[in-house]
Amino acid sequence: MSQNNYNQSQQEFKKFRDKLYQSFNYRRDTVMDLVDAIAANTTARTRP
């Protein structure tokens, strides 16, 4: 990925996170911490 595409993707992701953050009415920071924790867990699996 070129540096320009990376920067554009990064800006789009920041806009998405900002919109998501603004969509929560209460405890925004806490909810975003939870979203980050869920997204960072790459080993989670569901049970069949």
Biopython code that builds the backbone (N, CA, C, O; Angstrom):
import numpy as np
from Bio.PDB.StructureBuilder import StructureBuilder

atoms = [
    (1, "MET", "N", (0.856, -1.170, 0.000)),
    (1, "MET", "CA", (0.000, 0.000, 0.000)),
    (1, "MET", "C", (0.904, 1.236, 0.000)),
    (1, "MET", "O", (1.851, 1.328, 0.781)),
    (2, "SER", "N", (0.599, 2.164, -0.873)),
    (2, "SER", "CA", (1.404, 3.378, -0.929)),
    (2, "SER", "C", (1.119, 4.267, 0.281)),
    (2, "SER", "O", (0.089, 4.130, 0.941)),
    (3, "GLN", "N", (2.027, 5.156, 0.548)),
    (3, "GLN", "CA", (1.884, 6.060, 1.700)),
    (3, "GLN", "C", (0.632, 6.916, 1.571)),
    (3, "GLN", "O", (-0.041, 7.187, 2.565)),
    (4, "ASN", "N", (0.316, 7.341, 0.355)),
    (4, "ASN", "CA", (-0.873, 8.164, 0.132)),
    (4, "ASN", "C", (-2.145, 7.381, 0.440)),
    (4, "ASN", "O", (-3.056, 7.899, 1.087)),
    (5, "ASN", "N", (-2.207, 6.132, -0.026)),
    (5, "ASN", "CA", (-3.382, 5.295, 0.268)),
    (5, "ASN", "C", (-3.490, 5.014, 1.757)),
    (5, "ASN", "O", (-4.586, 5.003, 2.318)),
    (6, "TYR", "N", (-2.345, 4.787, 2.396)),
    (6, "TYR", "CA", (-2.339, 4.541, 3.844)),
    (6, "TYR", "C", (-2.881, 5.752, 4.588)),
    (6, "TYR", "O", (-3.711, 5.609, 5.486)),
    (7, "ASN", "N", (-2.420, 6.941, 4.225)),
    (7, "ASN", "CA", (-2.881, 8.162, 4.887)),
    (7, "ASN", "C", (-4.376, 8.380, 4.673)),
    (7, "ASN", "O", (-5.087, 8.794, 5.589)),
    (8, "GLN", "N", (-4.847, 8.099, 3.460)),
    (8, "GLN", "CA", (-6.275, 8.258, 3.171)),
    (8, "GLN", "C", (-7.091, 7.259, 3.993)),
    (8, "GLN", "O", (-8.120, 7.622, 4.563)),
    (9, "SER", "N", (-6.643, 6.021, 4.056)),
    (9, "SER", "CA", (-7.346, 5.008, 4.848)),
    (9, "SER", "C", (-7.367, 5.391, 6.320)),
    (9, "SER", "O", (-8.373, 5.212, 7.007)),
    (10, "GLN", "N", (-6.265, 5.910, 6.788)),
    (10, "GLN", "CA", (-6.167, 6.321, 8.188)),
    (10, "GLN", "C", (-7.153, 7.459, 8.481)),
    (10, "GLN", "O", (-7.801, 7.463, 9.527)),
    (11, "GLN", "N", (-7.263, 8.407, 7.573)),
    (11, "GLN", "CA", (-8.197, 9.513, 7.749)),
    (11, "GLN", "C", (-9.643, 9.028, 7.725)),
    (11, "GLN", "O", (-10.467, 9.490, 8.514)),
    (12, "GLU", "N", (-9.952, 8.100, 6.824)),
    (12, "GLU", "CA", (-11.308, 7.556, 6.760)),
    (12, "GLU", "C", (-11.648, 6.786, 8.029)),
    (12, "GLU", "O", (-12.773, 6.870, 8.521)),
    (13, "PHE", "N", (-10.687, 6.038, 8.564)),
    (13, "PHE", "CA", (-10.915, 5.298, 9.792)),
    (13, "PHE", "C", (-11.135, 6.249, 10.964)),
    (13, "PHE", "O", (-11.987, 5.997, 11.815)),
    (14, "LYS", "N", (-10.375, 7.336, 11.014)),
    (14, "LYS", "CA", (-10.549, 8.327, 12.079)),
    (14, "LYS", "C", (-11.941, 8.956, 11.997)),
    (14, "LYS", "O", (-12.589, 9.151, 13.025)),
    (15, "LYS", "N", (-12.404, 9.275, 10.794)),
    (15, "LYS", "CA", (-13.745, 9.828, 10.623)),
    (15, "LYS", "C", (-14.803, 8.838, 11.105)),
    (15, "LYS", "O", (-15.764, 9.221, 11.772)),
    (16, "PHE", "N", (-14.616, 7.547, 10.759)),
    (16, "PHE", "CA", (-15.549, 6.518, 11.203)),
    (16, "PHE", "C", (-15.596, 6.453, 12.722)),
    (16, "PHE", "O", (-16.678, 6.412, 13.306)),
    (17, "ARG", "N", (-14.429, 6.444, 13.369)),
    (17, "ARG", "CA", (-14.376, 6.377, 14.830)),
    (17, "ARG", "C", (-15.005, 7.611, 15.464)),
    (17, "ARG", "O", (-15.693, 7.508, 16.479)),
    (18, "ASP", "N", (-14.774, 8.766, 14.873)),
    (18, "ASP", "CA", (-15.375, 9.998, 15.393)),
    (18, "ASP", "C", (-16.906, 9.942, 15.306)),
    (18, "ASP", "O", (-17.597, 10.333, 16.247)),
    (19, "LYS", "N", (-17.434, 9.456, 14.176)),
    (19, "LYS", "CA", (-18.888, 9.326, 14.022)),
    (19, "LYS", "C", (-19.447, 8.303, 15.007)),
    (19, "LYS", "O", (-20.498, 8.518, 15.610)),
    (20, "LEU", "N", (-18.741, 7.199, 15.162)),
    (20, "LEU", "CA", (-19.172, 6.179, 16.114)),
    (20, "LEU", "C", (-19.191, 6.754, 17.523)),
    (20, "LEU", "O", (-20.155, 6.556, 18.263)),
    (21, "TYR", "N", (-18.140, 7.460, 17.894)),
    (21, "TYR", "CA", (-18.038, 8.074, 19.221)),
    (21, "TYR", "C", (-19.200, 9.028, 19.458)),
    (21, "TYR", "O", (-19.804, 9.023, 20.530)),
    (22, "GLN", "N", (-19.511, 9.840, 18.464)),
    (22, "GLN", "CA", (-20.594, 10.817, 18.604)),
    (22, "GLN", "C", (-21.972, 10.161, 18.660)),
    (22, "GLN", "O", (-22.927, 10.773, 19.140)),
    (23, "SER", "N", (-22.085, 8.931, 18.177)),
    (23, "SER", "CA", (-23.387, 8.265, 18.174)),
    (23, "SER", "C", (-23.811, 7.776, 19.560)),
    (23, "SER", "O", (-24.984, 7.472, 19.777)),
    (24, "PHE", "N", (-22.874, 7.701, 20.489)),
    (24, "PHE", "CA", (-23.210, 7.284, 21.847)),
    (24, "PHE", "C", (-23.574, 8.504, 22.684)),
    (24, "PHE", "O", (-22.872, 9.515, 22.663)),
    (25, "ASN", "N", (-24.673, 8.399, 23.417)),
    (25, "ASN", "CA", (-25.137, 9.533, 24.216)),
    (25, "ASN", "C", (-24.503, 9.583, 25.599)),
    (25, "ASN", "O", (-24.270, 10.661, 26.146)),
    (26, "TYR", "N", (-24.228, 8.419, 26.154)),
    (26, "TYR", "CA", (-23.720, 8.356, 27.522)),
    (26, "TYR", "C", (-22.458, 7.501, 27.572)),
    (26, "TYR", "O", (-22.327, 6.525, 26.833)),
    (27, "ARG", "N", (-21.549, 7.869, 28.436)),
    (27, "ARG", "CA", (-20.341, 7.081, 28.693)),
    (27, "ARG", "C", (-19.582, 6.751, 27.410)),
    (27, "ARG", "O", (-19.178, 5.609, 27.193)),
    (28, "ARG", "N", (-19.398, 7.747, 26.580)),
    (28, "ARG", "CA", (-18.743, 7.558, 25.287)),
    (28, "ARG", "C", (-17.353, 6.940, 25.413)),
    (28, "ARG", "O", (-17.012, 6.009, 24.684)),
    (29, "ASP", "N", (-16.565, 7.457, 26.328)),
    (29, "ASP", "CA", (-15.201, 6.945, 26.475)),
    (29, "ASP", "C", (-15.202, 5.479, 26.899)),
    (29, "ASP", "O", (-14.393, 4.688, 26.414)),
    (30, "THR", "N", (-16.098, 5.125, 27.792)),
    (30, "THR", "CA", (-16.184, 3.748, 28.262)),
    (30, "THR", "C", (-16.608, 2.808, 27.131)),
    (30, "THR", "O", (-16.047, 1.724, 26.971)),
    (31, "VAL", "N", (-17.594, 3.230, 26.357)),
    (31, "VAL", "CA", (-18.064, 2.396, 25.259)),
    (31, "VAL", "C", (-16.970, 2.236, 24.205)),
    (31, "VAL", "O", (-16.784, 1.142, 23.672)),
    (32, "MET", "N", (-16.252, 3.300, 23.904)),
    (32, "MET", "CA", (-15.170, 3.194, 22.920)),
    (32, "MET", "C", (-14.048, 2.298, 23.433)),
    (32, "MET", "O", (-13.428, 1.582, 22.647)),
    (33, "ASP", "N", (-13.779, 2.324, 24.721)),
    (33, "ASP", "CA", (-12.789, 1.400, 25.286)),
    (33, "ASP", "C", (-13.237, -0.039, 25.078)),
    (33, "ASP", "O", (-12.426, -0.906, 24.754)),
    (34, "LEU", "N", (-14.527, -0.292, 25.262)),
    (34, "LEU", "CA", (-15.071, -1.628, 25.045)),
    (34, "LEU", "C", (-14.964, -2.031, 23.570)),
    (34, "LEU", "O", (-14.572, -3.158, 23.265)),
    (35, "VAL", "N", (-15.302, -1.137, 22.673)),
    (35, "VAL", "CA", (-15.187, -1.405, 21.232)),
    (35, "VAL", "C", (-13.739, -1.735, 20.878)),
    (35, "VAL", "O", (-13.479, -2.684, 20.138)),
    (36, "ASP", "N", (-12.809, -0.960, 21.399)),
    (36, "ASP", "CA", (-11.386, -1.215, 21.129)),
    (36, "ASP", "C", (-10.950, -2.572, 21.661)),
    (36, "ASP", "O", (-10.203, -3.290, 20.996)),
    (37, "ALA", "N", (-11.411, -2.928, 22.852)),
    (37, "ALA", "CA", (-11.036, -4.210, 23.441)),
    (37, "ALA", "C", (-11.581, -5.374, 22.619)),
    (37, "ALA", "O", (-10.882, -6.364, 22.401)),
    (38, "ILE", "N", (-12.813, -5.258, 22.170)),
    (38, "ILE", "CA", (-13.408, -6.315, 21.355)),
    (38, "ILE", "C", (-12.687, -6.430, 20.017)),
    (38, "ILE", "O", (-12.401, -7.535, 19.556)),
    (39, "ALA", "N", (-12.396, -5.304, 19.401)),
    (39, "ALA", "CA", (-11.733, -5.314, 18.100)),
    (39, "ALA", "C", (-10.299, -5.839, 18.184)),
    (39, "ALA", "O", (-9.790, -6.408, 17.218)),
    (40, "ALA", "N", (-9.654, -5.652, 19.319)),
    (40, "ALA", "CA", (-8.256, -6.068, 19.473)),
    (40, "ALA", "C", (-8.116, -7.547, 19.779)),
    (40, "ALA", "O", (-7.027, -8.103, 19.642)),
    (41, "ASN", "N", (-9.200, -8.196, 20.193)),
    (41, "ASN", "CA", (-9.136, -9.613, 20.558)),
    (41, "ASN", "C", (-9.207, -10.459, 19.293)),
    (41, "ASN", "O", (-10.289, -10.696, 18.756)),
    (42, "THR", "N", (-8.051, -10.910, 18.821)),
    (42, "THR", "CA", (-8.001, -11.691, 17.585)),
    (42, "THR", "C", (-8.099, -13.186, 17.832)),
    (42, "THR", "O", (-8.163, -13.962, 16.880)),
    (43, "THR", "N", (-8.111, -13.606, 19.095)),
    (43, "THR", "CA", (-8.152, -15.038, 19.395)),
    (43, "THR", "C", (-9.525, -15.517, 19.859)),
    (43, "THR", "O", (-9.695, -16.706, 20.129)),
    (44, "ALA", "N", (-10.485, -14.642, 19.954)),
    (44, "ALA", "CA", (-11.822, -15.034, 20.406)),
    (44, "ALA", "C", (-12.482, -15.953, 19.380)),
    (44, "ALA", "O", (-12.362, -15.749, 18.172)),
    (45, "ARG", "N", (-13.168, -16.949, 19.879)),
    (45, "ARG", "CA", (-13.863, -17.910, 19.020)),
    (45, "ARG", "C", (-15.263, -18.151, 19.574)),
    (45, "ARG", "O", (-15.501, -18.032, 20.776)),
    (46, "THR", "N", (-16.174, -18.488, 18.684)),
    (46, "THR", "CA", (-17.512, -18.845, 19.128)),
    (46, "THR", "C", (-17.594, -20.353, 19.297)),
    (46, "THR", "O", (-16.825, -21.104, 18.696)),
    (47, "ARG", "N", (-18.517, -20.773, 20.103)),
    (47, "ARG", "CA", (-18.722, -22.211, 20.294)),
    (47, "ARG", "C", (-19.717, -22.716, 19.261)),
    (47, "ARG", "O", (-20.678, -22.020, 18.931)),
    (48, "PRO", "N", (-19.499, -23.900, 18.756)),
    (48, "PRO", "CA", (-20.441, -24.451, 17.751)),
    (48, "PRO", "C", (-21.763, -24.830, 18.381)),
    (48, "PRO", "O", (-22.663, -25.305, 17.688)),
]
sb = StructureBuilder()
sb.init_structure("model")
sb.init_model(0)
sb.init_chain("A")
sb.init_seg("    ")
for serial, (resi, resn, name, xyz) in enumerate(atoms, 1):
    if name == "N":
        sb.init_residue(resn, " ", resi, " ")
    sb.init_atom(name, np.array(xyz, "f"), 0.0, 1.0, " ", f" {name:<3s}", serial, name[0])
structure = sb.get_structure()
